[in-house]
Amino acid sequence: MNKNLFHILMVFAMIFWGASWISTKVLTNYVNEYELVFLRMGICFISMFPLIYFFKLSFKFDLKSFIFILIASVILTLYSIVMFLGVQHGTGSFGGALVTTLIPIITFILIALLNKKTISLKHSFALILGAFGVLNMLNIWNFNLNEIFSKDNIYFLLAAFLWSILTIITSKATKINAFVFTFYTYIVSSFTLFVFFVDGNIFHKIVDFDFIFWFNMFVITILSTTFATSIYFIGATKLGAKEVSSYIFLVPASALSIGAIFLGEEITFNVIIGTIFTIIAIYILNNLNLLRLFKKNQ
């Protein structure tokens, strides 16, 4: 496939990732957190199966990978539930901006601590800048403790921390393809939720739901997971990991814009400034050269 076309597909993939936060907000009006996570993961692993077969990826895994799959399934389930509760109490646009910018920063800190590495001056500056951005997004400057430690903020911070741990665990499973690894985590998570937390009548319940429900379910499963995740992984092999990771900067802007357009969610000045600062911090932490990337694409 032409690389220029892949750049276009990457833009759409990031837009869909941002849109998933807004769609999740809409879906909180239809089902509870366990039902939504079960439906999302169930639809995702069913739709991912043909892709694994088409790209001839191996379904095999060793014992170590299996253990990582079980651990990742628990964390992924917790993340999805916390994300649901966050957008249920707060706004999808804010959650999409805060969590997606906070994840790379938390991940960087955790890896540095685990590897017992000293953080350089440049990276220390980036972390301080990122922290300033996050504090801006939380609007900590008004000193209203009830607002700063509101349910949505706590849920979003916890979601970012859980996804960072999930990222590290996934990176340790080196003997299995990342896409296949995700496929198995969806199977284990959806099965566990159905057995312990989801009523069997869920299938009768969703039959009566309207077009809005199914459209937003389509967004968070087929578009934001099966399509976007597939494009991301394939793009990493064709364009390179650094070039692909630079596109993640589009996710916060996508979440904020879509939330404002379709749900009328307010985008405050603090959120805009905070998002800009955290994006700059991520840029420094990842040592990305966007100018070089821009010139290469001309």
MARTOR-669775 format. One record per atom (N, C-alpha, C): x, y, z; residue in one letter. Coordinates in steps of 0.1 Angstrom, whole numbers, padded with zeros to 4 digits, always signed. Example, Ala and Ser with C-alpha at 12.3 -4.5 7.8 and 13.67 -1.06 7.14 Angstrom:
% residues 2
+0132-0057+0078A +0123-0045+0078A +0132-0033+0078A +0128-0022+0071S +0137-0011+0071S +0129+0000+0079S 
END
This chain:
% residues 298
+0008-0012+0000M +0000+0000+0000M +0009+0013+0000M +0005+0023-0007N +0012+0035-0009N +0013+0042+0005N +0026+0047+0008K +0028+0053+0021K +0020+0065+0023K +0018+0073+0013N +0010+0085+0014N -0004+0082+0018N -0009+0071+0013L -0023+0067+0017L -0023+0063+0031L -0012+0057+0036F -0011+0053+0050F -0011+0065+0059F -0005+0076+0055H -0005+0088+0063H -0020+0093+0065H -0027+0092+0054I -0041+0096+0055I -0049+0087+0064I -0047+0074+0063L -0054+0064+0071L -0050+0066+0086L -0038+0070+0089M -0034+0072+0102M -0041+0084+0108M -0044+0094+0101V -0051+0106+0105V -0065+0102+0109V -0072+0094+0101F -0085+0089+0104F -0085+0080+0116F -0075+0072+0117A -0074+0063+0129A -0074+0070+0142A -0066+0081+0142M -0065+0089+0154M -0078+0097+0157M -0085+0101+0146I -0098+0108+0148I -0108+0098+0154I -0108+0085+0150F -0117+0075+0155F -0113+0072+0170F -0100+0072+0173W -0096+0070+0187W -0102+0081+0196W -0101+0094+0191G -0107+0105+0198G -0122+0104+0199G -0128+0099+0188A -0143+0098+0188A -0148+0088+0197A -0140+0078+0200S -0145+0067+0209S -0148+0072+0223S -0141+0082+0228W -0144+0088+0241W -0158+0095+0241W -0162+0101+0230I -0174+0108+0228I -0186+0097+0227I -0183+0087+0219S -0193+0077+0218S -0196+0069+0231S -0185+0067+0238T -0187+0061+0252T -0196+0069+0260T -0194+0082+0260K -0203+0091+0268K -0218+0089+0264K -0220+0088+0251V -0234+0086+0246V -0239+0072+0251V -0231+0062+0250L -0235+0048+0254L -0238+0046+0269L -0233+0056+0277T -0236+0055+0291T -0251+0056+0294T -0258+0062+0285N -0273+0063+0286N -0280+0051+0283N -0273+0040+0278Y -0280+0028+0274Y -0277+0016+0283Y -0264+0014+0287V -0260+0003+0294V -0251+0007+0306V -0249-0003+0315N -0240+0000+0326N -0225-0003+0322N -0216-0001+0331E -0202-0002+0327E -0198-0016+0323E -0203-0027+0330Y -0200-0040+0327Y -0206-0045+0314Y -0218-0041+0311E -0224-0044+0298E -0217-0038+0286E -0213-0026+0288L -0206-0019+0277L -0193-0025+0274L -0185-0028+0284V -0172-0033+0282V -0173-0047+0276V -0183-0055+0281F -0185-0068+0275F -0188-0068+0261F -0198-0059+0257L -0202-0058+0243L -0190-0053+0234L -0183-0043+0239R -0172-0037+0232R -0161-0048+0229R -0157-0055+0239M -0146-0065+0237M -0151-0077+0229M -0164-0080+0231G -0169-0092+0224G -0170-0089+0209G -0175-0077+0205I -0176-0073+0191I -0162-0072+0185I -0153-0066+0193C -0139-0064+0188C -0132-0077+0185C -0132-0087+0194F -0125-0099+0191F -0131-0107+0180F -0144-0106+0178I -0151-0112+0166I -0146-0106+0153I -0145-0092+0153S -0141-0085+0141S -0126-0086+0138S -0118-0089+0149M -0104-0090+0147M -0100-0103+0142M -0108-0113+0144F -0104-0127+0139F -0101-0128+0124F -0110-0122+0116P -0107-0123+0101P -0094-0116+0097P -0091-0105+0104L -0078-0097+0101L -0066-0106+0105L -0067-0113+0116I -0055-0121+0120I -0053-0132+0110I -0065-0138+0105Y -0064-0148+0095Y -0059-0143+0082Y -0064-0131+0078F -0060-0125+0065F -0045-0121+0064F -0040-0116+0075F -0026-0112+0076F -0017-0124+0080F -0023-0135+0082K -0016-0148+0085K -0007-0147+0097K -0013-0141+0107L -0006-0139+0120L -0008-0152+0128L +0002-0156+0136S +0001-0168+0143S -0008-0167+0156S -0016-0177+0159F -0024-0177+0171F -0017-0183+0182F -0005-0188+0180K +0002-0196+0190K +0007-0186+0201K +0008-0191+0213F +0015-0184+0224F +0021-0194+0234F +0031-0189+0241D +0037-0198+0251D +0031-0195+0265D +0037-0202+0275L +0031-0200+0289L +0033-0186+0294L +0045-0180+0291K +0048-0167+0296K +0038-0157+0290K +0036-0158+0277S +0026-0149+0270S +0012-0151+0276S +0009-0163+0279F -0005-0166+0284F -0007-0159+0298F +0004-0159+0306I +0003-0152+0319I +0001-0137+0317I +0009-0132+0307F +0008-0118+0304F -0006-0115+0299F -0012-0124+0291I -0026-0122+0286I -0036-0121+0297I -0034-0130+0307L -0044-0130+0319L -0042-0117+0327L -0030-0113+0330I -0028-0100+0337I -0033-0088+0329I -0030-0088+0316A -0035-0077+0308A -0050-0076+0307A -0056-0088+0307S -0071-0088+0306S -0077-0082+0318S -0072-0085+0330V -0077-0079+0342V -0075-0063+0342V -0063-0059+0338I -0060-0044+0338I -0069-0038+0327I -0070-0044+0315L -0078-0038+0304L -0093-0037+0308L -0098-0047+0315T -0112-0046+0320T -0113-0035+0330T -0104-0034+0340L -0105-0023+0350L -0104-0009+0343L -0095-0008+0333Y -0093+0004+0326Y -0106+0008+0319Y -0112-0001+0312S -0125+0001+0304S -0136+0006+0314S -0137-0001+0325I -0148+0002+0335I -0145+0016+0341I -0133+0019+0344V -0130+0032+0350V -0132+0043+0339V -0128+0041+0327M -0131+0050+0316M -0145+0053+0314M -0154+0042+0315F -0168+0044+0314F -0173+0053+0325F -0169+0050+0338L -0174+0058+0349L -0169+0072+0348L -0157+0074+0342G -0152+0088+0341G -0161+0096+0332G -0164+0091+0320V -0172+0098+0310V -0187+0099+0315V -0191+0089+0323Q -0205+0090+0328Q -0206+0101+0338Q -0196+0104+0346H -0197+0115+0356H -0192+0128+0350H -0183+0127+0340G -0177+0139+0334G -0180+0140+0320G -0170+0145+0312T -0172+0147+0297T -0162+0139+0290T -0167+0134+0278G -0158+0125+0270G -0147+0133+0264G -0149+0145+0260S -0138+0153+0254S -0127+0156+0264S -0130+0159+0276F -0120+0162+0286F -0112+0149+0289F -0120+0138+0291G -0113+0125+0294G -0104+0121+0282G -0108+0123+0270G -0100+0119+0258G -0087+0127+0258G -0088+0140+0262A -0076+0149+0261A -0067+0146+0273A -0073+0145+0285L -0065+0142+0297L -0058+0129+0297L -0065+0118+0294V -0060+0105+0295V -0049+0102+0284V -0052+0106+0272T -0043+0103+0261T -0030+0111+0262T -0030+0123+0268T -0018+0130+0270T -0010+0126+0282T -0018+0121+0292L -0011+0117+0305L -0005+0103+0304L -0010+0094+0296I -0005+0080+0294I +0010+0080+0291I +0015+0087+0280P +0029+0086+0277P +0038+0091+0288P +0033+0101+0295I +0041+0107+0306I +0043+0097+0318I +0031+0091+0322I +0031+0082+0333I +0040+0069+0329I +0038+0065+0316T +0045+0053+0311T +0060+0056+0312T +0065+0068+0308F +0079+0071+0308F +0084+0071+0322F +0077+0076+0332I +0081+0076+0346I +0082+0062+0352I +0072+0054+0349L +0072+0040+0354L +0083+0032+0348L +0086+0034+0335I +0097+0026+0329I +0111+0031+0335I +0112+0044+0338A +0124+0049+0344A +0126+0043+0358A +0115+0043+0365L +0116+0037+0379L +0119+0022+0379L +0113+0015+0370L +0115+0000+0369L +0129-0003+0365L +0134+0005+0356N +0148+0002+0351N +0159+0009+0359N +0154+0017+0370K +0163+0024+0379K +0173+0033+0371K +0167+0040+0361K +0175+0049+0353K +0173+0064+0358K +0184+0071+0357T +0183+0085+0360T +0176+0093+0349T +0167+0102+0352I +0160+0110+0342I +0169+0122+0339I +0171+0124+0326S +0180+0135+0321S +0173+0148+0324S +0181+0159+0323L +0176+0172+0325L +0166+0176+0315L +0168+0172+0302K +0158+0174+0292K +0145+0168+0295K +0145+0155+0299H +0133+0148+0302H +0127+0153+0314H +0135+0157+0324S +0129+0163+0336S +0121+0175+0333S +0127+0184+0324F +0119+0196+0320F +0106+0192+0313F +0107+0181+0305A +0095+0177+0298A +0084+0172+0308A +0088+0165+0318L +0079+0160+0328L +0073+0171+0336L +0081+0181+0339I +0076+0193+0347I +0066+0200+0338I +0069+0201+0325L +0060+0208+0315L +0047+0200+0314L +0048+0187+0314G +0036+0178+0313G +0028+0179+0325G +0034+0180+0337A +0027+0181+0349A +0019+0194+0350A +0026+0205+0345F +0020+0218+0345F +0007+0218+0335F +0009+0211+0324G -0002+0209+0315G -0014+0202+0321G -0011+0191+0328V -0022+0183+0334V -0029+0191+0345V -0021+0198+0353L -0027+0207+0364L -0036+0217+0358L -0032+0223+0346N -0040+0232+0339N -0053+0226+0335N -0052+0214+0330M -0065+0207+0325M -0074+0204+0337M -0068+0201+0348L -0076+0198+0360L -0081+0211+0367L -0077+0223+0361N -0081+0236+0367N -0077+0237+0382N -0065+0232+0385I -0061+0232+0399I -0060+0246+0405I -0058+0256+0396W -0055+0270+0400W -0067+0276+0408W -0079+0271+0406N -0090+0277+0414N -0091+0273+0428N -0082+0263+0432F -0081+0258+0446F -0095+0253+0451F -0103+0248+0442N -0116+0242+0446N -0114+0227+0447N -0111+0222+0460L -0108+0208+0461L -0119+0199+0456L -0132+0203+0458N -0143+0194+0453N -0142+0192+0438N -0138+0203+0431E -0137+0202+0416E -0125+0195+0412E -0113+0198+0419I -0101+0191+0415I -0101+0176+0417I -0107+0172+0429F -0108+0158+0432F -0122+0152+0429F -0128+0157+0418S -0141+0152+0415S -0140+0138+0409S -0152+0131+0408K -0151+0117+0404K -0146+0115+0390K -0149+0124+0381D -0144+0122+0368D -0129+0124+0367D -0124+0134+0374N -0109+0135+0374N -0102+0123+0380N -0107+0118+0391I -0101+0106+0397I -0101+0094+0388I -0113+0092+0382Y -0114+0081+0372Y -0105+0082+0361Y -0104+0094+0355F -0095+0096+0344F -0080+0095+0347F -0076+0099+0359L -0062+0097+0363L -0059+0082+0365L -0069+0075+0371L -0067+0061+0373L -0067+0054+0360L -0075+0058+0351A -0075+0052+0337A -0062+0053+0330A -0056+0065+0331A -0043+0068+0325A -0032+0059+0332A -0033+0057+0345F -0023+0049+0352F -0024+0034+0348F -0037+0029+0347L -0039+0015+0343L -0034+0013+0329L -0037+0022+0320W -0033+0020+0306W -0018+0020+0305W -0011+0028+0313S +0004+0028+0313S +0009+0015+0317S +0003+0009+0328I +0007-0004+0332I +0005-0015+0321I -0007-0013+0315L -0010-0023+0304L +0000-0022+0292L +0004-0009+0289T +0014-0007+0279T +0027-0015+0282T +0032-0014+0294I +0044-0020+0299I +0043-0035+0298I +0032-0040+0303I +0029-0055+0303I +0029-0060+0288I +0022-0053+0279T +0022-0057+0265T +0035-0057+0259T +0044-0047+0263S +0057-0047+0257S +0066-0059+0261S +0062-0065+0273K +0070-0076+0278K +0067-0089+0271K +0055-0089+0264A +0050-0101+0257A +0056-0101+0243A +0069-0104+0242T +0076-0102+0230T +0075-0114+0220T +0070-0126+0225K +0069-0138+0217K +0055-0140+0211K +0047-0129+0211I +0034-0130+0205I +0032-0116+0198I +0025-0116+0186N +0022-0104+0179N +0013-0095+0188N +0015-0082+0188A +0008-0073+0196A -0007-0073+0193A -0010-0074+0180F -0024-0074+0176F -0031-0087+0181F -0024-0099+0180V -0029-0111+0185V -0031-0111+0200V -0021-0105+0207F -0021-0104+0221F -0034-0096+0226F -0037-0085+0219T -0049-0077+0222T -0061-0086+0219T -0061-0094+0208F -0072-0102+0205F -0076-0112+0216F -0065-0118+0222Y -0067-0128+0233Y -0072-0121+0246Y -0067-0109+0248T -0071-0101+0260T -0086-0098+0260T -0091-0095+0248Y -0105-0092+0246Y -0114-0105+0248Y -0109-0116+0244I -0116-0128+0246I -0117-0132+0261I -0106-0131+0268V -0106-0134+0282V -0114-0124+0290V -0113-0112+0287S -0120-0101+0294S -0135-0102+0292S -0139-0104+0279S -0154-0105+0276S -0160-0117+0283S -0153-0128+0282F -0158-0141+0288F -0159-0139+0303F -0149-0134+0310T -0150-0132+0324T -0161-0122+0328T -0163-0112+0321L -0174-0102+0324L -0187-0109+0323L -0189-0117+0312F -0202-0124+0310F -0205-0134+0321F -0195-0141+0325V -0197-0151+0336V -0201-0145+0349V -0194-0134+0353F -0195-0129+0367F -0203-0116+0368F -0204-0108+0357F -0210-0095+0359F -0221-0091+0350F -0223-0098+0339V -0233-0095+0329V -0245-0104+0329V -0257-0099+0329D -0269-0107+0329D -0271-0112+0315D -0275-0125+0314G -0276-0132+0301G -0287-0125+0292G -0296-0117+0299N -0306-0110+0291N -0301-0098+0283N -0288-0095+0284I -0282-0084+0276I -0285-0085+0261I -0285-0097+0256F -0287-0099+0242F -0302-0095+0238F -0311-0098+0246H -0325-0094+0244H -0327-0079+0246H -0319-0074+0255K -0320-0059+0258K -0315-0051+0246K -0304-0054+0240I -0298-0046+0230I -0306-0046+0217I -0314-0056+0215V -0322-0057+0202V -0331-0045+0201V -0336-0040+0212D -0346-0029+0211D -0339-0015+0211D -0326-0015+0211F -0319-0002+0211F -0320+0005+0197F -0319+0018+0197D -0321+0026+0185D -0308+0027+0177D -0309+0034+0166F -0297+0036+0157F -0286+0043+0164F -0289+0053+0173I -0278+0060+0180I -0269+0051+0187I -0275+0041+0194F -0267+0031+0202F -0258+0024+0193F -0264+0018+0182W -0256+0009+0173W -0245+0017+0166W -0248+0030+0162F -0238+0038+0155F -0226+0040+0164F -0229+0044+0177N -0218+0047+0186N -0211+0034+0190N -0218+0023+0191M -0211+0010+0193M -0202+0006+0181M -0207+0010+0169F -0198+0008+0157F -0186+0016+0158F -0187+0028+0163V -0175+0037+0164V -0165+0032+0174V -0169+0027+0186I -0160+0023+0196I -0154+0009+0194I -0160+0001+0184T -0155-0012+0182T -0149-0013+0168T -0156-0012+0157I -0151-0014+0144I -0142-0003+0140I -0146+0009+0142L -0138+0021+0138L -0126+0023+0147L -0128+0025+0160S -0117+0029+0169S -0108+0018+0173S -0113+0005+0173T -0105-0006+0177T -0100-0014+0165T -0109-0021+0158T -0105-0030+0148T -0098-0022+0137T -0104-0011+0132F -0098-0004+0121F -0086+0004+0126F -0088+0013+0136A -0077+0022+0140A -0065+0015+0146A -0068+0005+0154T -0057-0003+0160T -0049-0011+0149T -0056-0016+0140S -0050-0024+0129S -0041-0014+0120S -0046-0003+0117I -0038+0007+0109I -0026+0012+0117I -0028+0013+0130Y -0016+0017+0139Y -0005+0007+0139Y -0009-0006+0140F +0001-0016+0141F +0008-0018+0127F +0000-0018+0116I +0005-0019+0103I +0014-0007+0099I +0009+0005+0103G +0017+0017+0101G +0030+0017+0107G +0031+0011+0119A +0044+0010+0126A +0054+0002+0118A +0050-0008+0111T +0059-0016+0103T +0063-0009+0090T +0053-0001+0084K +0055+0006+0071K +0062+0020+0073K +0058+0027+0083L +0063+0041+0084L +0074+0042+0095L +0074+0032+0105G +0083+0033+0116G +0076+0038+0128G +0080+0032+0140A +0074+0035+0152A +0073+0049+0156A +0084+0057+0154K +0084+0071+0158K +0075+0079+0150K +0074+0077+0137E +0065+0085+0128E +0051+0082+0131E +0048+0069+0134V +0034+0065+0137V +0030+0071+0151V +0039+0071+0161S +0036+0076+0174S +0033+0091+0174S +0038+0098+0164S +0036+0113+0164S +0022+0116+0161S +0015+0107+0154Y +0001+0109+0151Y -0009+0109+0163Y -0004+0103+0174I -0012+0102+0186I -0015+0117+0191I -0007+0126+0187F -0010+0140+0191F -0024+0145+0186F -0029+0138+0176L -0042+0142+0170L -0054+0138+0179L -0052+0128+0188V -0063+0122+0196V -0069+0132+0205V -0061+0140+0213P -0068+0149+0222P -0076+0160+0215P -0070+0165+0204A -0077+0175+0196A -0090+0170+0190A -0089+0157+0186S -0101+0150+0180S -0112+0149+0190S -0108+0144+0202A -0118+0142+0213A -0124+0156+0217A -0116+0166+0218L -0122+0179+0222L -0131+0185+0211L -0127+0184+0199S -0135+0189+0188S -0148+0182+0186S -0147+0169+0186I -0160+0161+0184I -0169+0162+0195I -0164+0163+0207G -0172+0165+0219G -0179+0179+0218G -0172+0189+0214A -0178+0202+0213A -0189+0203+0202A -0186+0196+0191I -0196+0197+0179I -0208+0188+0182I -0207+0176+0186F -0218+0167+0187F -0225+0167+0201F -0218+0170+0211L -0224+0169+0225L -0225+0183+0231L -0219+0193+0224G -0220+0206+0230G -0211+0208+0242G -0201+0199+0244E -0193+0200+0256E -0184+0212+0255E -0182+0219+0267E -0175+0231+0267E -0160+0228+0267E -0152+0235+0259I -0138+0234+0259I -0132+0247+0265I -0127+0245+0277T -0122+0257+0285T -0108+0261+0280T -0104+0273+0283F -0091+0278+0280F -0080+0270+0287F -0083+0266+0299N -0073+0258+0307N -0071+0244+0300N -0081+0238+0295V -0080+0225+0288V -0071+0227+0276V -0074+0237+0268I -0066+0239+0256I -0052+0241+0259I -0049+0250+0268I -0035+0253+0272I -0028+0241+0278I -0035+0234+0286G -0030+0222+0293G -0027+0211+0282G -0036+0209+0272T -0033+0200+0262T -0021+0203+0254T -0019+0216+0250I -0007+0220+0243I +0005+0217+0250I +0006+0220+0263F +0018+0218+0272F +0021+0203+0273F +0011+0195+0274T +0013+0180+0276T +0018+0174+0262T +0012+0179+0251I +0017+0174+0238I +0031+0178+0236I +0036+0190+0240I +0050+0194+0238I +0058+0185+0247I +0053+0182+0259A +0061+0173+0268A +0063+0159+0262A +0052+0154+0256I +0053+0140+0250I +0062+0141+0238I +0062+0152+0231Y +0071+0153+0219Y +0086+0152+0224Y +0089+0159+0235I +0103+0159+0240I +0106+0145+0246I +0097+0139+0253L +0100+0126+0259L +0102+0115+0248L +0095+0116+0237N +0096+0106+0226N +0107+0109+0216N +0114+0121+0218N +0125+0125+0209N +0120+0125+0195N +0108+0130+0193L +0102+0130+0179L +0107+0143+0171L +0110+0141+0159N +0114+0152+0150N +0103+0154+0140N +0092+0162+0143L +0081+0164+0135L +0085+0172+0122L +0094+0181+0123L +0099+0189+0112L +0104+0180+0101L +0113+0170+0106R +0118+0160+0096R +0107+0152+0090R +0098+0148+0098L +0086+0140+0093L +0079+0148+0082L +0076+0161+0085F +0069+0170+0076F +0076+0171+0062F +0089+0173+0063K +0097+0175+0051K +0097+0162+0043K +0097+0150+0050K +0098+0138+0043K +0085+0135+0035K +0074+0140+0041N +0061+0138+0034N +0058+0147+0023N +0066+0158+0021Q +0064+0167+0010Q +0068+0161-0004Q 
END
